[in-house]
Amino acid sequence: MRHPYLGMVQPECLIREDGDPRHQALSQFVIDRAIADWRALLAEERHVDISINLPLSFLRDPACLGYLYRRLPNYPAFRGIVVEVNGNEITRGPRACSGYRQANAIPQGHRLHRRSRGGMAGPPRTDFPFVEIKVDRAVVSGCAHDRSKRGTCRAIIYLASNYGARSVAEG
């Protein structure tokens, strides 16, 4: 986001705490903006895939998930949406988001997969419904010279490949 006085403000500076009540409104704004941009690009005959970041807490809420479903275009040109969830939210452990029990990301992945309308998502899997694993910039940066990072990247690529998912290096 570009602030008139501060310049570029990174997303993590807007909402810092997991479970912040502003996540819902911001997530809805992100969904609406992404879909509006997709429609504008489609009108210009520029086909793009949509990827958005949403907190796991948004995806755990049936009403919020319903909001996302209702916004998805019902056009043949719409190939689906990639929803990125911060890996820290998934791997954090049994507690997160203001005392809520941490929900496993697998059920949310299945729900989104069932709602996908084609191409991008591919066939659903019972054990791993995700289409993409994104490797954090901190892991990727310097992996050519760091054996540990290189091994981590190779393991992630191997995991993604075995599950039929893409692997993407952040940054």
VMD Tcl script that builds the backbone (N, CA, C; Angstrom):
set m [mol new atoms 513]
animate dup $m
set s [atomselect $m all]
$s set {name element resname resid chain x y z} {
  {N N MET 1 A 0.846 -1.170 0.000}
  {CA C MET 1 A 0.000 0.000 0.000}
  {C C MET 1 A 0.893 1.235 0.000}
  {N N ARG 2 A 0.486 2.225 -0.761}
  {CA C ARG 2 A 1.263 3.471 -0.805}
  {C C ARG 2 A 0.574 4.510 0.077}
  {N N HIS 3 A 1.294 4.947 1.097}
  {CA C HIS 3 A 0.803 5.973 2.013}
  {C C HIS 3 A 1.324 7.321 1.533}
  {N N PRO 4 A 0.517 8.396 1.624}
  {CA C PRO 4 A 0.957 9.691 1.090}
  {C C PRO 4 A 2.212 10.259 1.757}
  {N N TYR 5 A 2.469 9.913 3.024}
  {CA C TYR 5 A 3.634 10.459 3.719}
  {C C TYR 5 A 4.702 9.411 3.997}
  {N N LEU 6 A 4.277 8.188 4.256}
  {CA C LEU 6 A 5.213 7.129 4.626}
  {C C LEU 6 A 5.763 6.371 3.427}
  {N N GLY 7 A 5.151 6.550 2.260}
  {CA C GLY 7 A 5.585 5.800 1.082}
  {C C GLY 7 A 4.989 4.400 1.098}
  {N N MET 8 A 5.752 3.422 0.611}
  {CA C MET 8 A 5.263 2.043 0.555}
  {C C MET 8 A 5.208 1.446 1.955}
  {N N VAL 9 A 4.055 0.923 2.314}
  {CA C VAL 9 A 3.854 0.290 3.613}
  {C C VAL 9 A 3.596 -1.190 3.355}
  {N N GLN 10 A 4.407 -2.039 3.939}
  {CA C GLN 10 A 4.293 -3.479 3.744}
  {C C GLN 10 A 3.050 -4.010 4.449}
  {N N PRO 11 A 2.432 -5.094 3.912}
  {CA C PRO 11 A 1.218 -5.640 4.521}
  {C C PRO 11 A 1.374 -5.996 5.994}
  {N N GLU 12 A 2.520 -6.523 6.382}
  {CA C GLU 12 A 2.698 -6.928 7.781}
  {C C GLU 12 A 2.678 -5.743 8.745}
  {N N CYS 13 A 2.809 -4.529 8.232}
  {CA C CYS 13 A 2.751 -3.342 9.083}
  {C C CYS 13 A 1.310 -2.888 9.326}
  {N N LEU 14 A 0.383 -3.328 8.498}
  {CA C LEU 14 A -1.010 -2.924 8.650}
  {C C LEU 14 A -1.699 -3.682 9.775}
  {N N ILE 15 A -1.542 -4.979 9.798}
  {CA C ILE 15 A -2.164 -5.819 10.818}
  {C C ILE 15 A -1.095 -6.787 11.295}
  {N N ARG 16 A -0.668 -6.628 12.519}
  {CA C ARG 16 A 0.462 -7.408 13.001}
  {C C ARG 16 A 0.077 -8.679 13.739}
  {N N GLU 17 A -0.991 -8.640 14.512}
  {CA C GLU 17 A -1.303 -9.762 15.383}
  {C C GLU 17 A -2.243 -10.744 14.703}
  {N N ASP 18 A -1.942 -12.043 14.875}
  {CA C ASP 18 A -2.857 -13.062 14.393}
  {C C ASP 18 A -4.164 -12.912 15.144}
  {N N GLY 19 A -5.270 -13.099 14.448}
  {CA C GLY 19 A -6.569 -13.003 15.088}
  {C C GLY 19 A -7.075 -11.580 15.223}
  {N N ASP 20 A -6.374 -10.622 14.669}
  {CA C ASP 20 A -6.811 -9.233 14.717}
  {C C ASP 20 A -8.187 -9.141 14.067}
  {N N PRO 21 A -9.152 -8.491 14.703}
  {CA C PRO 21 A -10.504 -8.423 14.131}
  {C C PRO 21 A -10.555 -7.712 12.780}
  {N N ARG 22 A -9.539 -6.952 12.439}
  {CA C ARG 22 A -9.512 -6.269 11.145}
  {C C ARG 22 A -9.179 -7.211 9.997}
  {N N HIS 23 A -8.755 -8.446 10.308}
  {CA C HIS 23 A -8.424 -9.406 9.252}
  {C C HIS 23 A -9.606 -9.652 8.326}
  {N N GLN 24 A -10.799 -9.755 8.888}
  {CA C GLN 24 A -11.962 -10.066 8.064}
  {C C GLN 24 A -12.216 -8.962 7.043}
  {N N ALA 25 A -12.263 -7.723 7.483}
  {CA C ALA 25 A -12.532 -6.613 6.565}
  {C C ALA 25 A -11.420 -6.477 5.527}
  {N N LEU 26 A -10.172 -6.612 5.960}
  {CA C LEU 26 A -9.062 -6.510 5.015}
  {C C LEU 26 A -9.097 -7.670 4.022}
  {N N SER 27 A -9.399 -8.871 4.500}
  {CA C SER 27 A -9.471 -10.035 3.615}
  {C C SER 27 A -10.576 -9.860 2.585}
  {N N GLN 28 A -11.725 -9.348 3.007}
  {CA C GLN 28 A -12.814 -9.113 2.066}
  {C C GLN 28 A -12.421 -8.068 1.026}
  {N N PHE 29 A -11.716 -7.033 1.458}
  {CA C PHE 29 A -11.227 -6.022 0.518}
  {C C PHE 29 A -10.272 -6.651 -0.500}
  {N N VAL 30 A -9.353 -7.494 -0.029}
  {CA C VAL 30 A -8.381 -8.145 -0.913}
  {C C VAL 30 A -9.099 -9.019 -1.944}
  {N N ILE 31 A -10.080 -9.792 -1.489}
  {CA C ILE 31 A -10.844 -10.652 -2.400}
  {C C ILE 31 A -11.550 -9.804 -3.457}
  {N N ASP 32 A -12.266 -8.784 -3.018}
  {CA C ASP 32 A -13.015 -7.935 -3.946}
  {C C ASP 32 A -12.097 -7.233 -4.942}
  {N N ARG 33 A -10.961 -6.735 -4.461}
  {CA C ARG 33 A -10.023 -6.035 -5.340}
  {C C ARG 33 A -9.420 -6.993 -6.363}
  {N N ALA 34 A -9.047 -8.197 -5.923}
  {CA C ALA 34 A -8.452 -9.180 -6.832}
  {C C ALA 34 A -9.444 -9.584 -7.921}
  {N N ILE 35 A -10.690 -9.818 -7.544}
  {CA C ILE 35 A -11.710 -10.208 -8.522}
  {C C ILE 35 A -12.005 -9.050 -9.475}
  {N N ALA 36 A -12.086 -7.834 -8.956}
  {CA C ALA 36 A -12.312 -6.665 -9.814}
  {C C ALA 36 A -11.166 -6.485 -10.804}
  {N N ASP 37 A -9.938 -6.658 -10.335}
  {CA C ASP 37 A -8.782 -6.548 -11.232}
  {C C ASP 37 A -8.810 -7.644 -12.292}
  {N N TRP 38 A -9.190 -8.861 -11.884}
  {CA C TRP 38 A -9.274 -9.971 -12.829}
  {C C TRP 38 A -10.287 -9.646 -13.926}
  {N N ARG 39 A -11.455 -9.117 -13.520}
  {CA C ARG 39 A -12.493 -8.776 -14.502}
  {C C ARG 39 A -12.011 -7.674 -15.449}
  {N N ALA 40 A -11.317 -6.685 -14.915}
  {CA C ALA 40 A -10.803 -5.591 -15.755}
  {C C ALA 40 A -9.782 -6.122 -16.759}
  {N N LEU 41 A -8.913 -7.004 -16.306}
  {CA C LEU 41 A -7.920 -7.584 -17.222}
  {C C LEU 41 A -8.578 -8.493 -18.253}
  {N N LEU 42 A -9.596 -9.217 -17.848}
  {CA C LEU 42 A -10.327 -10.073 -18.789}
  {C C LEU 42 A -10.980 -9.216 -19.875}
  {N N ALA 43 A -11.531 -8.067 -19.500}
  {CA C ALA 43 A -12.151 -7.160 -20.469}
  {C C ALA 43 A -11.129 -6.670 -21.495}
  {N N GLU 44 A -9.866 -6.619 -21.088}
  {CA C GLU 44 A -8.792 -6.219 -22.004}
  {C C GLU 44 A -8.194 -7.429 -22.712}
  {N N GLU 45 A -8.845 -8.588 -22.556}
  {CA C GLU 45 A -8.390 -9.855 -23.134}
  {C C GLU 45 A -7.010 -10.259 -22.635}
  {N N ARG 46 A -6.760 -9.962 -21.383}
  {CA C ARG 46 A -5.509 -10.365 -20.733}
  {C C ARG 46 A -5.878 -11.369 -19.641}
  {N N HIS 47 A -5.604 -12.623 -19.886}
  {CA C HIS 47 A -5.960 -13.678 -18.948}
  {C C HIS 47 A -4.851 -13.836 -17.911}
  {N N VAL 48 A -5.222 -13.784 -16.650}
  {CA C VAL 48 A -4.254 -13.935 -15.564}
  {C C VAL 48 A -4.825 -14.894 -14.523}
  {N N ASP 49 A -3.930 -15.486 -13.777}
  {CA C ASP 49 A -4.323 -16.285 -12.632}
  {C C ASP 49 A -4.343 -15.362 -11.415}
  {N N ILE 50 A -5.204 -15.673 -10.462}
  {CA C ILE 50 A -5.320 -14.858 -9.263}
  {C C ILE 50 A -4.691 -15.599 -8.095}
  {N N SER 51 A -3.847 -14.892 -7.357}
  {CA C SER 51 A -3.297 -15.395 -6.102}
  {C C SER 51 A -3.486 -14.312 -5.050}
  {N N ILE 52 A -4.008 -14.719 -3.897}
  {CA C ILE 52 A -4.212 -13.771 -2.803}
  {C C ILE 52 A -3.722 -14.386 -1.502}
  {N N ASN 53 A -3.413 -13.552 -0.556}
  {CA C ASN 53 A -3.023 -13.999 0.778}
  {C C ASN 53 A -4.205 -13.802 1.714}
  {N N LEU 54 A -4.526 -14.840 2.470}
  {CA C LEU 54 A -5.583 -14.748 3.464}
  {C C LEU 54 A -5.108 -15.420 4.745}
  {N N PRO 55 A -5.523 -14.902 5.892}
  {CA C PRO 55 A -5.161 -15.572 7.147}
  {C C PRO 55 A -5.972 -16.859 7.300}
  {N N LEU 56 A -5.367 -17.847 7.927}
  {CA C LEU 56 A -6.052 -19.116 8.152}
  {C C LEU 56 A -7.326 -18.903 8.960}
  {N N SER 57 A -7.322 -17.918 9.868}
  {CA C SER 57 A -8.517 -17.645 10.663}
  {C C SER 57 A -9.696 -17.259 9.771}
  {N N PHE 58 A -9.443 -16.571 8.661}
  {CA C PHE 58 A -10.504 -16.216 7.720}
  {C C PHE 58 A -11.073 -17.472 7.072}
  {N N LEU 59 A -10.199 -18.384 6.695}
  {CA C LEU 59 A -10.633 -19.603 6.020}
  {C C LEU 59 A -11.329 -20.582 6.956}
  {N N ARG 60 A -11.068 -20.468 8.263}
  {CA C ARG 60 A -11.726 -21.347 9.239}
  {C C ARG 60 A -13.161 -20.931 9.492}
  {N N ASP 61 A -13.477 -19.677 9.233}
  {CA C ASP 61 A -14.806 -19.140 9.518}
  {C C ASP 61 A -15.737 -19.458 8.342}
  {N N PRO 62 A -16.783 -20.275 8.551}
  {CA C PRO 62 A -17.686 -20.638 7.451}
  {C C PRO 62 A -18.308 -19.423 6.756}
  {N N ALA 63 A -18.635 -18.377 7.506}
  {CA C ALA 63 A -19.226 -17.180 6.896}
  {C C ALA 63 A -18.213 -16.488 5.981}
  {N N CYS 64 A -16.969 -16.425 6.421}
  {CA C CYS 64 A -15.921 -15.792 5.603}
  {C C CYS 64 A -15.635 -16.625 4.355}
  {N N LEU 65 A -15.578 -17.937 4.530}
  {CA C LEU 65 A -15.364 -18.823 3.394}
  {C C LEU 65 A -16.513 -18.678 2.394}
  {N N GLY 66 A -17.735 -18.559 2.905}
  {CA C GLY 66 A -18.894 -18.329 2.049}
  {C C GLY 66 A -18.768 -17.025 1.276}
  {N N TYR 67 A -18.223 -16.007 1.935}
  {CA C TYR 67 A -17.996 -14.721 1.277}
  {C C TYR 67 A -17.066 -14.911 0.068}
  {N N LEU 68 A -15.981 -15.654 0.281}
  {CA C LEU 68 A -15.046 -15.922 -0.807}
  {C C LEU 68 A -15.741 -16.674 -1.939}
  {N N TYR 69 A -16.492 -17.719 -1.622}
  {CA C TYR 69 A -17.176 -18.510 -2.643}
  {C C TYR 69 A -18.126 -17.666 -3.478}
  {N N ARG 70 A -18.877 -16.791 -2.806}
  {CA C ARG 70 A -19.853 -15.962 -3.526}
  {C C ARG 70 A -19.177 -14.965 -4.463}
  {N N ARG 71 A -17.941 -14.619 -4.206}
  {CA C ARG 71 A -17.242 -13.633 -5.036}
  {C C ARG 71 A -16.541 -14.265 -6.248}
  {N N LEU 72 A -16.361 -15.575 -6.239}
  {CA C LEU 72 A -15.652 -16.212 -7.343}
  {C C LEU 72 A -16.458 -16.104 -8.629}
  {N N PRO 73 A -15.838 -15.640 -9.711}
  {CA C PRO 73 A -16.553 -15.494 -10.977}
  {C C PRO 73 A -17.035 -16.841 -11.512}
  {N N ASN 74 A -18.183 -16.814 -12.149}
  {CA C ASN 74 A -18.737 -18.012 -12.754}
  {C C ASN 74 A -18.618 -17.884 -14.273}
  {N N TYR 75 A -17.387 -17.699 -14.733}
  {CA C TYR 75 A -17.102 -17.556 -16.158}
  {C C TYR 75 A -16.199 -18.697 -16.599}
  {N N PRO 76 A -16.345 -19.156 -17.831}
  {CA C PRO 76 A -15.441 -20.209 -18.317}
  {C C PRO 76 A -13.973 -19.783 -18.282}
  {N N ALA 77 A -13.716 -18.490 -18.411}
  {CA C ALA 77 A -12.328 -18.008 -18.410}
  {C C ALA 77 A -11.692 -18.034 -17.022}
  {N N PHE 78 A -12.516 -18.151 -15.981}
  {CA C PHE 78 A -11.977 -18.170 -14.616}
  {C C PHE 78 A -11.450 -19.563 -14.309}
  {N N ARG 79 A -10.128 -19.646 -14.073}
  {CA C ARG 79 A -9.486 -20.946 -13.877}
  {C C ARG 79 A -9.248 -21.280 -12.418}
  {N N GLY 80 A -9.699 -20.469 -11.526}
  {CA C GLY 80 A -9.522 -20.752 -10.107}
  {C C GLY 80 A -8.731 -19.642 -9.434}
  {N N ILE 81 A -8.489 -19.842 -8.156}
  {CA C ILE 81 A -7.785 -18.843 -7.364}
  {C C ILE 81 A -6.800 -19.572 -6.448}
  {N N VAL 82 A -5.611 -19.035 -6.334}
  {CA C VAL 82 A -4.633 -19.569 -5.388}
  {C C VAL 82 A -4.733 -18.729 -4.126}
  {N N VAL 83 A -5.019 -19.378 -3.015}
  {CA C VAL 83 A -5.097 -18.697 -1.730}
  {C C VAL 83 A -3.853 -19.083 -0.943}
  {N N GLU 84 A -3.052 -18.082 -0.655}
  {CA C GLU 84 A -1.825 -18.320 0.099}
  {C C GLU 84 A -2.083 -18.069 1.580}
  {N N VAL 85 A -1.637 -19.012 2.379}
  {CA C VAL 85 A -1.729 -18.903 3.828}
  {C C VAL 85 A -0.304 -18.920 4.363}
  {N N ASN 86 A -0.018 -18.060 5.298}
  {CA C ASN 86 A 1.312 -18.005 5.901}
  {C C ASN 86 A 1.631 -19.354 6.538}
  {N N GLY 87 A 2.755 -19.925 6.163}
  {CA C GLY 87 A 3.166 -21.218 6.700}
  {C C GLY 87 A 3.291 -21.225 8.205}
  {N N ASN 88 A 3.631 -20.088 8.799}
  {CA C ASN 88 A 3.732 -20.016 10.254}
  {C C ASN 88 A 2.387 -20.277 10.920}
  {N N GLU 89 A 1.303 -19.855 10.273}
  {CA C GLU 89 A -0.028 -20.113 10.831}
  {C C GLU 89 A -0.338 -21.603 10.821}
  {N N ILE 90 A 0.123 -22.294 9.798}
  {CA C ILE 90 A -0.169 -23.717 9.669}
  {C C ILE 90 A 0.673 -24.545 10.622}
  {N N THR 91 A 1.930 -24.151 10.797}
  {CA C THR 91 A 2.862 -24.981 11.567}
  {C C THR 91 A 3.039 -24.541 13.006}
  {N N ARG 92 A 2.337 -23.506 13.426}
  {CA C ARG 92 A 2.567 -22.924 14.744}
  {C C ARG 92 A 2.287 -23.880 15.886}
  {N N GLY 93 A 1.281 -24.700 15.781}
  {CA C GLY 93 A 0.992 -25.619 16.864}
  {C C GLY 93 A -0.448 -25.548 17.297}
  {N N PRO 94 A -0.753 -26.023 18.502}
  {CA C PRO 94 A -2.134 -26.167 18.904}
  {C C PRO 94 A -2.867 -24.875 19.232}
  {N N ARG 95 A -2.176 -23.766 19.468}
  {CA C ARG 95 A -2.882 -22.521 19.803}
  {C C ARG 95 A -2.489 -21.423 18.826}
  {N N ALA 96 A -3.485 -20.645 18.470}
  {CA C ALA 96 A -3.236 -19.488 17.620}
  {C C ALA 96 A -4.464 -18.602 17.622}
  {N N CYS 97 A -4.327 -17.420 17.086}
  {CA C CYS 97 A -5.443 -16.511 16.844}
  {C C CYS 97 A -6.310 -16.275 18.072}
  {N N SER 98 A -5.776 -15.560 19.028}
  {CA C SER 98 A -6.529 -15.117 20.200}
  {C C SER 98 A -7.231 -16.251 20.938}
  {N N GLY 99 A -6.550 -17.328 21.163}
  {CA C GLY 99 A -7.092 -18.409 21.959}
  {C C GLY 99 A -7.841 -19.470 21.184}
  {N N TYR 100 A -8.118 -19.253 19.895}
  {CA C TYR 100 A -8.768 -20.299 19.120}
  {C C TYR 100 A -7.823 -21.486 19.003}
  {N N ARG 101 A -8.387 -22.671 18.949}
  {CA C ARG 101 A -7.544 -23.832 18.677}
  {C C ARG 101 A -7.118 -23.758 17.222}
  {N N GLN 102 A -5.870 -24.091 16.978}
  {CA C GLN 102 A -5.347 -24.051 15.613}
  {C C GLN 102 A -6.021 -25.127 14.772}
  {N N ALA 103 A -6.676 -24.729 13.722}
  {CA C ALA 103 A -7.318 -25.692 12.829}
  {C C ALA 103 A -6.298 -26.189 11.825}
  {N N ASN 104 A -6.387 -27.446 11.520}
  {CA C ASN 104 A -5.539 -28.027 10.499}
  {C C ASN 104 A -5.894 -27.372 9.169}
  {N N ALA 105 A -4.912 -27.067 8.350}
  {CA C ALA 105 A -5.154 -26.396 7.076}
  {C C ALA 105 A -5.726 -27.347 6.024}
  {N N ILE 106 A -5.615 -28.647 6.247}
  {CA C ILE 106 A -6.079 -29.617 5.255}
  {C C ILE 106 A -7.593 -29.471 4.976}
  {N N PRO 107 A -8.454 -29.395 6.003}
  {CA C PRO 107 A -9.895 -29.246 5.690}
  {C C PRO 107 A -10.208 -27.974 4.907}
  {N N GLN 108 A -9.534 -26.870 5.237}
  {CA C GLN 108 A -9.775 -25.633 4.494}
  {C C GLN 108 A -9.312 -25.792 3.050}
  {N N GLY 109 A -8.202 -26.476 2.857}
  {CA C GLY 109 A -7.722 -26.741 1.499}
  {C C GLY 109 A -8.714 -27.561 0.702}
  {N N HIS 110 A -9.299 -28.570 1.330}
  {CA C HIS 110 A -10.309 -29.386 0.656}
  {C C HIS 110 A -11.539 -28.569 0.287}
  {N N ARG 111 A -11.989 -27.710 1.198}
  {CA C ARG 111 A -13.169 -26.890 0.908}
  {C C ARG 111 A -12.920 -25.988 -0.300}
  {N N LEU 112 A -11.758 -25.358 -0.324}
  {CA C LEU 112 A -11.436 -24.486 -1.447}
  {C C LEU 112 A -11.293 -25.280 -2.733}
  {N N HIS 113 A -10.688 -26.453 -2.639}
  {CA C HIS 113 A -10.489 -27.294 -3.817}
  {C C HIS 113 A -11.819 -27.704 -4.438}
  {N N ARG 114 A -12.779 -28.082 -3.599}
  {CA C ARG 114 A -14.091 -28.502 -4.101}
  {C C ARG 114 A -14.794 -27.355 -4.812}
  {N N ARG 115 A -14.517 -26.132 -4.388}
  {CA C ARG 115 A -15.161 -24.970 -4.996}
  {C C ARG 115 A -14.438 -24.481 -6.242}
  {N N SER 116 A -13.257 -25.000 -6.509}
  {CA C SER 116 A -12.486 -24.570 -7.665}
  {C C SER 116 A -13.245 -24.927 -8.933}
  {N N ARG 117 A -13.090 -24.080 -9.935}
  {CA C ARG 117 A -13.829 -24.306 -11.175}
  {C C ARG 117 A -12.935 -24.767 -12.314}
  {N N GLY 118 A -11.892 -25.468 -12.057}
  {CA C GLY 118 A -11.165 -26.031 -13.194}
  {C C GLY 118 A -9.692 -25.787 -13.174}
  {N N GLY 119 A -9.111 -25.750 -14.352}
  {CA C GLY 119 A -7.715 -25.699 -14.704}
  {C C GLY 119 A -6.672 -25.589 -13.623}
  {N N MET 120 A -6.671 -24.496 -12.899}
  {CA C MET 120 A -5.560 -24.222 -12.008}
  {C C MET 120 A -5.441 -25.236 -10.877}
  {N N ALA 121 A -6.541 -25.674 -10.331}
  {CA C ALA 121 A -6.479 -26.473 -9.117}
  {C C ALA 121 A -6.085 -27.911 -9.341}
  {N N GLY 122 A -6.425 -28.505 -10.471}
  {CA C GLY 122 A -6.074 -29.890 -10.717}
  {C C GLY 122 A -6.939 -30.832 -9.896}
  {N N PRO 123 A -6.642 -32.126 -9.989}
  {CA C PRO 123 A -7.495 -33.093 -9.271}
  {C C PRO 123 A -7.271 -33.025 -7.773}
  {N N PRO 124 A -8.339 -33.093 -6.978}
  {CA C PRO 124 A -8.169 -33.037 -5.534}
  {C C PRO 124 A -7.520 -34.293 -4.997}
  {N N ARG 125 A -6.733 -34.137 -3.959}
  {CA C ARG 125 A -6.101 -35.267 -3.285}
  {C C ARG 125 A -6.688 -35.357 -1.895}
  {N N THR 126 A -6.747 -36.559 -1.375}
  {CA C THR 126 A -7.306 -36.707 -0.040}
  {C C THR 126 A -6.315 -36.295 1.031}
  {N N ASP 127 A -5.030 -36.411 0.741}
  {CA C ASP 127 A -4.023 -36.139 1.758}
  {C C ASP 127 A -3.349 -34.775 1.620}
  {N N PHE 128 A -3.440 -34.145 0.472}
  {CA C PHE 128 A -2.741 -32.880 0.247}
  {C C PHE 128 A -3.484 -32.100 -0.842}
  {N N PRO 129 A -4.471 -31.287 -0.463}
  {CA C PRO 129 A -5.308 -30.620 -1.461}
  {C C PRO 129 A -4.716 -29.330 -2.017}
  {N N PHE 130 A -3.455 -29.054 -1.758}
  {CA C PHE 130 A -2.864 -27.777 -2.146}
  {C C PHE 130 A -2.170 -27.890 -3.497}
  {N N VAL 131 A -2.175 -26.800 -4.253}
  {CA C VAL 131 A -1.585 -26.807 -5.590}
  {C C VAL 131 A -0.226 -26.126 -5.637}
  {N N GLU 132 A 0.147 -25.480 -4.551}
  {CA C GLU 132 A 1.392 -24.722 -4.574}
  {C C GLU 132 A 2.001 -24.658 -3.179}
  {N N ILE 133 A 3.320 -24.800 -3.135}
  {CA C ILE 133 A 4.068 -24.580 -1.896}
  {C C ILE 133 A 5.030 -23.446 -2.183}
  {N N LYS 134 A 4.908 -22.389 -1.414}
  {CA C LYS 134 A 5.759 -21.222 -1.605}
  {C C LYS 134 A 6.846 -21.228 -0.547}
  {N N VAL 135 A 8.078 -21.114 -1.004}
  {CA C VAL 135 A 9.229 -21.131 -0.103}
  {C C VAL 135 A 9.570 -19.695 0.279}
  {N N ASP 136 A 9.640 -19.450 1.572}
  {CA C ASP 136 A 9.904 -18.117 2.090}
  {C C ASP 136 A 11.221 -17.557 1.567}
  {N N ARG 137 A 11.231 -16.260 1.352}
  {CA C ARG 137 A 12.421 -15.569 0.846}
  {C C ARG 137 A 13.642 -15.803 1.740}
  {N N ALA 138 A 13.428 -15.883 3.048}
  {CA C ALA 138 A 14.552 -16.091 3.970}
  {C C ALA 138 A 15.229 -17.440 3.724}
  {N N VAL 139 A 14.466 -18.436 3.274}
  {CA C VAL 139 A 15.041 -19.746 2.985}
  {C C VAL 139 A 15.736 -19.731 1.634}
  {N N VAL 140 A 15.123 -19.088 0.657}
  {CA C VAL 140 A 15.661 -19.072 -0.701}
  {C C VAL 140 A 16.919 -18.208 -0.803}
  {N N SER 141 A 16.911 -17.070 -0.124}
  {CA C SER 141 A 18.027 -16.134 -0.200}
  {C C SER 141 A 19.319 -16.782 0.302}
  {N N GLY 142 A 20.293 -16.864 -0.568}
  {CA C GLY 142 A 21.591 -17.406 -0.196}
  {C C GLY 142 A 21.679 -18.925 -0.216}
  {N N CYS 143 A 20.678 -19.598 -0.751}
  {CA C CYS 143 A 20.701 -21.069 -0.722}
  {C C CYS 143 A 21.812 -21.646 -1.603}
  {N N ALA 144 A 22.275 -20.889 -2.573}
  {CA C ALA 144 A 23.366 -21.383 -3.419}
  {C C ALA 144 A 24.657 -21.557 -2.627}
  {N N HIS 145 A 24.808 -20.810 -1.540}
  {CA C HIS 145 A 26.041 -20.851 -0.750}
  {C C HIS 145 A 25.852 -21.450 0.636}
  {N N ASP 146 A 24.632 -21.853 0.960}
  {CA C ASP 146 A 24.340 -22.377 2.289}
  {C C ASP 146 A 23.761 -23.786 2.149}
  {N N ARG 147 A 24.528 -24.772 2.585}
  {CA C ARG 147 A 24.146 -26.180 2.420}
  {C C ARG 147 A 22.804 -26.488 3.094}
  {N N SER 148 A 22.582 -25.947 4.275}
  {CA C SER 148 A 21.347 -26.203 5.006}
  {C C SER 148 A 20.140 -25.649 4.252}
  {N N LYS 149 A 20.245 -24.409 3.780}
  {CA C LYS 149 A 19.149 -23.811 3.020}
  {C C LYS 149 A 18.916 -24.574 1.716}
  {N N ARG 150 A 19.988 -24.957 1.070}
  {CA C ARG 150 A 19.875 -25.695 -0.182}
  {C C ARG 150 A 19.149 -27.021 0.049}
  {N N GLY 151 A 19.487 -27.699 1.129}
  {CA C GLY 151 A 18.823 -28.957 1.467}
  {C C GLY 151 A 17.343 -28.757 1.764}
  {N N THR 152 A 17.023 -27.672 2.458}
  {CA C THR 152 A 15.624 -27.360 2.759}
  {C C THR 152 A 14.852 -27.105 1.470}
  {N N CYS 153 A 15.447 -26.324 0.572}
  {CA C CYS 153 A 14.784 -26.034 -0.705}
  {C C CYS 153 A 14.570 -27.314 -1.507}
  {N N ARG 154 A 15.570 -28.169 -1.552}
  {CA C ARG 154 A 15.428 -29.446 -2.280}
  {C C ARG 154 A 14.312 -30.301 -1.683}
  {N N ALA 155 A 14.237 -30.335 -0.355}
  {CA C ALA 155 A 13.199 -31.134 0.305}
  {C C ALA 155 A 11.811 -30.591 -0.020}
  {N N ILE 156 A 11.658 -29.277 -0.046}
  {CA C ILE 156 A 10.366 -28.670 -0.358}
  {C C ILE 156 A 9.988 -28.954 -1.808}
  {N N ILE 157 A 10.937 -28.831 -2.703}
  {CA C ILE 157 A 10.681 -29.124 -4.114}
  {C C ILE 157 A 10.276 -30.588 -4.289}
  {N N TYR 158 A 10.970 -31.483 -3.590}
  {CA C TYR 158 A 10.663 -32.912 -3.651}
  {C C TYR 158 A 9.252 -33.175 -3.116}
  {N N LEU 159 A 8.920 -32.572 -1.978}
  {CA C LEU 159 A 7.596 -32.736 -1.383}
  {C C LEU 159 A 6.512 -32.251 -2.342}
  {N N ALA 160 A 6.689 -31.053 -2.878}
  {CA C ALA 160 A 5.705 -30.495 -3.799}
  {C C ALA 160 A 5.545 -31.400 -5.018}
  {N N SER 161 A 6.643 -31.837 -5.574}
  {CA C SER 161 A 6.607 -32.706 -6.750}
  {C C SER 161 A 5.860 -34.007 -6.465}
  {N N ASN 162 A 6.127 -34.610 -5.319}
  {CA C ASN 162 A 5.460 -35.868 -4.967}
  {C C ASN 162 A 3.962 -35.712 -4.791}
  {N N TYR 163 A 3.517 -34.532 -4.406}
  {CA C TYR 163 A 2.091 -34.290 -4.218}
  {C C TYR 163 A 1.448 -33.632 -5.440}
  {N N GLY 164 A 2.214 -33.454 -6.507}
  {CA C GLY 164 A 1.649 -32.852 -7.716}
  {C C GLY 164 A 1.410 -31.362 -7.587}
  {N N ALA 165 A 2.128 -30.712 -6.691}
  {CA C ALA 165 A 1.979 -29.275 -6.478}
  {C C ALA 165 A 3.153 -28.529 -7.103}
  {N N ARG 166 A 2.961 -27.252 -7.340}
  {CA C ARG 166 A 4.055 -26.394 -7.800}
  {C C ARG 166 A 4.860 -25.960 -6.585}
  {N N SER 167 A 6.126 -25.673 -6.824}
  {CA C SER 167 A 6.925 -25.032 -5.784}
  {C C SER 167 A 7.342 -23.675 -6.322}
  {N N VAL 168 A 7.205 -22.652 -5.488}
  {CA C VAL 168 A 7.479 -21.286 -5.889}
  {C C VAL 168 A 8.438 -20.669 -4.873}
  {N N ALA 169 A 9.467 -20.008 -5.381}
  {CA C ALA 169 A 10.413 -19.310 -4.511}
  {C C ALA 169 A 9.946 -17.864 -4.349}
  {N N GLU 170 A 9.695 -17.459 -3.123}
  {CA C GLU 170 A 9.239 -16.096 -2.861}
  {C C GLU 170 A 10.354 -15.112 -3.180}
  {N N GLY 171 A 9.989 -14.043 -3.859}
  {CA C GLY 171 A 10.968 -13.015 -4.182}
  {C C GLY 171 A 11.720 -13.357 -5.441}
}
mol reanalyze $m
mol bondsrecalc $m
mol representation Tube
mol addrep $m
